């Protein structure tokens, strides 16, 4: 005889309609996914609540550190080979002057280091300008020539005179005219310490000149007029006076033919202007 419990269960479920097996399985899978999703949302809400509580509790809390940036290594530039040999460059005196390797500091006239290699040219900015002269002068165009220089005066000396062009590597000239006068300037660049030697030779030329004609003279009228060295030279030849101003700044030497009545005071003002302009062509200022 069947168990009474099973008999009652059979009677209660006799008229029920059971769903197909596959449908039951699908509903089971859907219910499992809904359960997992609900659990995930509950965990996320819990984390957000905890994080918000931490921020509210510690408003001064620092943000998490940022990881350091990655730095790529820099490939070093290869150094120049030690067996590079400087080339030689002929100078005006016939000797060879070694040129410098790029990046190697050049020596200044005073013996100290400088930031640029020796120049073989003289810039226009190193010459006198109209602004340096009294009103009424104009700049002459074309080549500057004529027997105006102090070297020409040695033709009136019976003895041999020292040279003023030792170690010369560059030269530039300019001339200015006015209704009553004219001024000529020549600037020369000299290698090594030759510029200082030129100034010594200048003094020897003037003081050692034995004039051809009695009554003629060549003399130093003033010194220390401007720049590294500045000399005013006066002459009297055949009853006509002459004036020359010679100024050295570094490796540059400027020679000017001035008005024949120029005084030492006037020459000093001009020498300062000359020296200032020469600084545009040398590193020794």
C-alpha positions in Angstrom: 0.0 0.0 0.0 1.5 3.4 -0.9 2.7 5.8 1.7 -0.1 8.3 2.7 2.3 11.3 2.1 3.0 10.3 -1.4 -0.7 9.6 -2.1 -1.6 13.1 -0.9 1.2 14.7 -3.0 0.0 12.7 -6.1 -3.5 13.9 -5.6 -2.4 17.6 -5.3 -0.2 17.5 -8.4 -2.3 15.2 -10.6 -3.8 18.1 -12.6 -0.6 20.3 -12.8 0.9 21.0 -16.2 4.7 20.8 -16.1 6.9 23.0 -18.3 9.3 21.4 -20.7 12.7 20.4 -19.5 14.6 22.9 -21.7 12.4 25.8 -20.5 13.1 24.9 -16.9 16.8 24.9 -17.5 16.7 28.3 -19.3 14.8 29.8 -16.4 17.4 28.4 -14.0 20.3 30.0 -15.9 18.5 33.4 -16.0 17.8 33.3 -12.3 21.5 32.5 -11.6 22.7 35.5 -13.8 20.3 37.9 -12.0 21.6 36.7 -8.7 25.3 37.3 -9.7 24.4 40.8 -11.1 22.6 41.8 -8.0 25.6 40.7 -5.9 28.0 42.7 -8.1 25.9 45.9 -7.8 25.7 45.5 -4.1 29.5 45.2 -3.8 30.1 48.3 -6.0 27.6 50.4 -3.9 29.4 49.2 -0.8 32.8 50.3 -2.1 31.5 53.7 -3.2 30.0 54.3 0.2 33.3 53.4 1.9 35.3 55.6 -0.5 33.0 58.5 0.0 33.2 58.1 3.7 37.0 58.2 3.6 37.0 61.4 1.5 34.5 63.1 3.7 36.4 62.1 6.8 39.8 63.2 5.4 39.4 66.2 3.1 43.1 66.9 3.2 44.1 63.5 2.0 46.6 63.6 -0.8 45.7 62.0 -4.2 47.5 58.8 -5.1 51.1 59.4 -6.4 51.6 59.7 -10.1 54.1 57.1 -11.5 57.3 58.7 -12.7 57.7 59.4 -16.4 60.0 57.2 -18.4 63.1 59.0 -19.6 64.8 57.7 -22.7 68.6 57.7 -22.5 70.4 60.3 -24.6 73.0 59.0 -27.0 76.2 61.0 -26.4 77.8 62.9 -29.3 81.0 61.3 -30.3 84.1 63.3 -29.4 86.4 64.5 -32.1 89.3 62.2 -32.9 92.6 63.3 -31.2 94.6 63.0 -34.3 92.9 65.9 -36.2 95.6 68.3 -37.4 95.0 72.1 -37.9 95.6 73.5 -41.4 98.0 76.3 -42.1 97.0 79.7 -43.5 99.6 82.0 -45.0 99.7 85.5 -43.6 100.8 88.8 -45.3 104.3 88.5 -43.9 104.8 85.1 -45.6 104.7 82.9 -42.6 102.1 80.2 -42.0 99.6 80.8 -39.2 97.8 77.6 -38.0 94.0 77.8 -38.3 92.0 76.7 -35.3 89.8 73.6 -35.0 86.1 74.4 -34.6 85.2 74.8 -31.0 88.8 75.6 -29.9 89.1 79.0 -28.1 91.4 81.5 -29.8 94.0 83.6 -28.0 93.6 87.3 -27.7 96.3 89.9 -28.2 96.7 90.2 -24.5 97.4 86.5 -24.1 94.0 85.6 -22.5 91.3 83.4 -24.0 88.6 84.7 -26.2 85.4 83.3 -27.7 86.0 83.6 -31.4 88.8 82.8 -33.8 91.2 85.5 -35.1 89.5 87.5 -37.9 91.1 88.1 -41.3 88.8 91.0 -42.1 88.0 94.4 -40.7 84.2 95.2 -40.4 82.9 98.5 -41.5 81.6 99.2 -38.0 85.2 99.4 -36.8 85.8 102.5 -39.0 85.0 106.1 -38.1 81.5 107.2 -39.0 80.1 110.6 -40.0 78.5 110.8 -36.6 82.0 111.0 -35.1 83.1 114.0 -37.2 82.1 117.7 -37.1 79.2 118.8 -39.3 80.0 119.5 -42.9 81.9 116.2 -43.7 80.7 113.7 -46.3 82.1 110.2 -46.8 84.2 109.8 -50.0 83.4 106.8 -52.2 85.9 104.8 -54.2 89.5 103.8 -53.5 91.5 105.8 -51.0 95.0 106.5 -52.3 97.6 109.3 -52.3 100.7 110.0 -50.3 99.0 110.9 -47.1 100.3 108.3 -44.7 103.0 108.7 -42.0 105.1 106.1 -43.9 105.4 108.5 -46.8 107.2 111.0 -44.4 110.1 108.5 -44.1 111.0 109.6 -47.7 112.2 112.8 -46.0 114.5 110.9 -43.6 118.0 110.1 -44.7 118.3 107.1 -42.4 116.3 103.8 -42.7 113.1 103.7 -40.7 111.4 100.6 -39.1 108.3 99.2 -40.7 104.7 99.9 -39.5 103.2 96.9 -41.3 104.8 94.0 -39.4 102.4 91.0 -39.1 99.7 92.8 -41.1 96.9 90.4 -42.2 94.1 92.8 -43.2 93.5 96.5 -44.0 90.6 98.8 -44.7 90.5 102.6 -45.5 87.9 105.3 -45.5 88.0 109.1 -46.4 85.9 112.1 -45.5 85.7 115.4 -47.2 84.5 118.9 -46.1 84.6 122.3 -47.8 87.8 123.1 -45.9 89.6 119.9 -45.1 89.7 116.1 -45.5 90.3 113.2 -43.2 91.7 109.8 -44.1 91.7 106.7 -41.9 93.4 103.3 -42.4 92.9 100.4 -40.1 95.2 97.4 -40.2 95.0 94.1 -38.3 98.2 92.4 -37.1 98.9 88.9 -36.0 100.1 87.9 -32.6 101.6 90.8 -30.7 102.6 92.6 -33.9 100.2 95.5 -33.2 102.1 96.5 -30.1 105.4 96.2 -32.0 104.0 98.6 -34.6 103.5 101.2 -32.0 107.0 100.8 -30.7 108.3 101.1 -34.3 106.2 104.2 -34.7 108.0 105.9 -31.9 111.4 104.8 -33.2 110.5 106.1 -36.7 109.6 109.6 -35.4 112.4 110.0 -32.8 115.0 108.5 -35.0 114.3 110.3 -38.3 117.1 112.4 -39.5 115.4 115.0 -41.7 116.9 115.7 -45.1 116.4 119.4 -45.0 117.4 121.7 -42.1 114.4 123.2 -40.4 112.2 120.2 -41.2 111.0 118.1 -38.2 109.0 115.1 -37.2 107.9 114.8 -33.5 105.6 113.2 -31.1 103.2 115.8 -29.8 101.0 113.8 -27.4 100.7 110.2 -26.1 98.2 108.1 -24.2 95.3 109.6 -26.1 92.9 106.7 -26.2 92.5 102.9 -26.6 95.4 100.6 -25.6 97.8 103.2 -27.1 97.4 106.5 -28.8 100.0 108.9 -30.3 99.7 112.3 -32.1 102.5 112.9 -34.5 103.3 116.4 -35.9 105.6 117.4 -38.8 107.0 120.5 -40.4 108.3 119.9 -43.9 109.0 122.8 -46.3 107.2 125.1 -44.0 103.9 123.1 -44.1 102.6 121.4 -41.0 101.1 118.0 -40.8 99.2 115.8 -38.2 98.8 112.1 -37.8 96.9 110.2 -35.1 97.7 106.6 -34.5 95.5 104.5 -32.1 95.9 100.8 -31.2 93.1 98.7 -29.8 93.9 95.0 -29.4 95.3 93.7 -32.7 94.0 96.7 -34.7 96.0 99.8 -35.5 94.2 102.9 -36.9 96.2 105.7 -38.6 94.5 109.0 -39.4 95.6 112.1 -41.4 94.0 115.0 -39.5 93.8 118.8 -40.1 97.3 120.3 -40.0 96.3 122.5 -37.0 94.9 119.8 -34.8 95.8 120.3 -31.1 96.4 117.5 -28.6 93.1 118.2 -26.9 91.2 117.8 -30.2 93.2 114.7 -31.1 92.2 113.2 -27.7 88.5 113.5 -28.5 89.0 111.9 -31.9 91.2 109.2 -30.4 88.4 108.1 -28.1 85.9 107.9 -31.0 88.4 105.9 -33.0 89.1 103.5 -30.1 85.4 102.9 -29.5 84.8 102.1 -33.1 87.8 99.7 -33.2 86.0 97.6 -30.4 83.6 96.4 -33.1 86.5 94.5 -34.7 88.4 93.1 -31.7 87.6 91.1 -28.6 90.1 92.9 -26.4 87.9 95.8 -25.4 
